[in-house]
Amino acid sequence: MGKKTKKDSEPPPKDTFDPLLVESKQAATVVLMLDSPEEDVQTRACEAIYKFAEKCDDNKALLLELNAMPALLKLISSEDKVVRRNATMSVGVMAVHSEVRKLLRKSDAIQQVIKLLAPEEDTLVHEFASLFIASMANEFTSKVQIFEQDGIEPLIRLLADPDPDVQKNAVEAVCLMLQDFQTKAAIRELNGIQPLLDLLRSEYPVIQEFALVSLARCTEDTENREVLRELGGLEKLVEFIGTPEFNDLHVHALLVMSNCLEDTESMELIQSTGGLQKLLQFAAESTIPEVQQNAAKAMTRAAKNSENRKIFHEQESEKTLIQLLESDNVQVQAAACQTIAIMSENLLSKAAIGELDGIGPLVKLLNSDNGEVREAASLALANLTTASANNCTEVVAEKGVEPLINLVSDTKEGAQANAAVVLTNMASDEIMRTDIQSRGIVSALTSPLLSKNVVVQSKAALAVAAFVCDANSRAELRTSGGLAALTKLLTSGNEEVRRSASWAIVVCATDTPTAMEVSKLGGLETLQEIEQSSTRQNQFSQAALDRLLDSNLPAKYALTGRLGPMDVIQDGFYDPGQLKPGGKFQTLEEYSKVKPEPKRPILLVNTKAPESQASSPVPVPSEVDMKTESKVSVKSSRSNVRGRKESKKEREEREERERQEAERLAELQKVQAEQSSTWHPPADQALETYITEIITNVSPLPTTREQVVAIAQFVSDKMGGPVERGQLTNFSYELPISQLKHDLESNIIPIGKITAGIHYHRALLFKALCDNIAVGVSLVRGEYGRAWNEVMLTDDEAPGAPKFPPKEYIVDLMHEPGRLMRSDCADAVNYQKL
């Protein structure tokens, strides 16, 4: 056997192309290589594109222009694992670019990529496929596609993947998907809450953060919170918050806790395990302001539930909140104030905050440079002082009155409204009310009454009702321009504002000067319009109209045609006749400016001489005082922004306040000018003589019946005597009255100067005289110059017989003076008609 020789290698087939190593530095060339049928070329091209796209967004945009996406999307479904992996990496990186996502939404890319999340795929495929889903989930339309293509389940499965990059991308995608309400229900059904809780133990903060944000969003759903409790999630959150090395993530954990604590069940569970006490201690001891702020916000949300407020009180949470008020961070201060405002709805908490000296820190915060803090602090005080005399006393003791009065004119509308509420609460105590009045609260309330905010307007009107309860304060309201602003609020389109303004009018219009001023400002006409409206009228507007008329008897008689026994005519009363529907009621001064005319005269009841009018005139500030006040007000409005840059909104609010202040001062000057030229009605010496005679001769009579008869005969004697029935047309009274108009050069005629009068003249004089000796008489206006008096008298004709109830009589002043006619008899009916 011969020696074997080495067999020569066979030459390559003639139709095979020798391997060619291509080196390209142009992206366009590589994009073309994606269409190669060779898997090795596809692999290298995808890898090169991935590296190129990962460098910057400009490269991604260039690849988009080169139309690389269609080829890449085709390759992610390749049968070759390496090609599929590299193509997925490229698509995942490219999807980070917004313009790329815009193109991808028009394709079925999401459906293709979701298939790549299958368990059998490579870890790198999972990483970049989940990155792709996370990028696409930024847009709402893509969220819908991901949900409809069943993309939630594989994402939840990847949360437990051992690779941290896969976990990060998956949890980010889930976090974004949870912005949609459908996903919140799906994650519960797919048992996705437990994997999210497990990620809290991750070594990577970014994964923990996404997990916490995801939990915060899914716990917005009540059923998800229930599942979280069952899984022991509350205990894990408390443990997480108590871990110092997780300080940067405590804010997110508190957001989750905030959602959970809305449920009473969660509160009871965390209380029973001691977790609530740990949370309160953590909030008080934390050195991170943002953490303290969010802890307070969590308590605020939880405290909206009355049962939760009880639990917080049992844990003495008030101590923690008061401690937070001492923080140097304005956000923490504001959050703590808001929590106290909610907690004070619990009576025990309200009392506890006062007992723990919590009022003092709140009063200090009223002077804060931060508007949000001032608003929150005033809100807390508003709730704390409601129905709490002790807390009101504490505010005074802590010298909170001045800051509150200053706050009424603050640039923050919420602070204005809250300050008005606090002061209104304090006004329930007479001593406090007097002290606050002496500090100028009535004038200060003019500013919020002029506000454009309906809440501020309403609260300011209620404050006016609380403080304007005596003659001096009502005079101050008139001179400060507040009454004009208050009257204007009656025309508001807001029902609450109209109701509050009406109530303030009820309180203010208890004296004639204020009632007359309201009428002069158009309040009477406004209230009449409201009463005629089926949608705007309410009990408060009706009460305001009644009070206005009761304090302004001339208007009452002109509008209603009747004055009751309790409506006592006093000096300054006048009868301009029946007011026509829609007509404007004018003041006596306005009537005095009209030249004598042949119309019905205005009858005046007035015995006081001009020099005896208003012995203590209403004080009106001088021009120097008003300018000083204006400067002080502007300085005060700017002091809140001293030491910090004034925002555009604050500057606009300050300019608006300065404009309103200028308008108020102009109104003051107008009032001053008007007061210097005040017109006084002429004195009626004849009437004064009549009254003296009645007091001397009639008042001593033993019975009311005798007094009524005597006054009736007296009136008849002074006004022309009896007139026979049927002879009234021959009774000459018009010529003497016309002569009086000519002599007085006025349409206003004092009732005592009339020597020939008919029904309406005599009835008015009879009522005026009776009122001076406390004989209860009604004055009723009829038609065609008729008027009569009604009096309630007991039947004393039969001694020993029952005298009550009294019967109504009409008093004859024309035909048989002193005759008393039963109101339902024929003679009485004829007396009332022409």
Protein Blocks (a to p, Z undefined) as FASTA:
>chain_A
ZZddddddddddfkbccddddddfbfklmmmmmmpcbfklmmmmmmmmmmmmmmpmklmm
mmmmnommmmmmmmmmpfblklmmmmmmmmmmmmmpmklmmmmmmmcklmmmmmmmpmkb
cfklmmmmmmmmmmmmmpmklmmmmmmnopmmmmmmmmmpcblklmmmmmmmmmmmmmpm
klmmmmmmnopmmmmmmmmmpcbfklmmmmmmmmmmmmmpmklmmmmmmnommmmmmmmm
mpmklmmmmmmmmmmmmmmmmpmklmmmmmmnommmmmmmmmmmpcbfklmmmmmmmmmm
mmmpmklmmmmmmnommmmmmmmmmpmbfklmmmmmmmmmmmmmpmklmmmmmmnopmmm
mmmmmmpcblklmmmmmmmmmmmmgopaklmmmmmmnopmmmmmmmmmpmblklmmmmmm
mmmmmmmpmklmmmmmmnopmmmmmmmmmpmbfklmmmmmmmmmmmmmcfklmmmmmmno
mmmmmmmmmmpcbfklmmmmmmmmmmmmmcfklmmmmmmnommmmmmmmmmpmklgcfkl
mmmmmmmmmmmmmlmmmmnopacfklccdehiacebjadehiacddfklmmmpccdfbdc
dddddfbdfklgokbacddddfklmmmmmmmmmmmmmmmmgoiacdfklmmmmmmmmmmm
mmmmmmmmmmmmmmmmcccddddfklmmmmmmmmmmmmmpmbfklmmmmmmmmmmmmnop
aadehilmmpcfklmmmmmmmmnopabdcfklpmbdcfklmmmmmmmmmmmnopacdddd
deehiacdddddddfkbghiafbdcddddddfklmgoiacdfkbmklmmmmpZZ
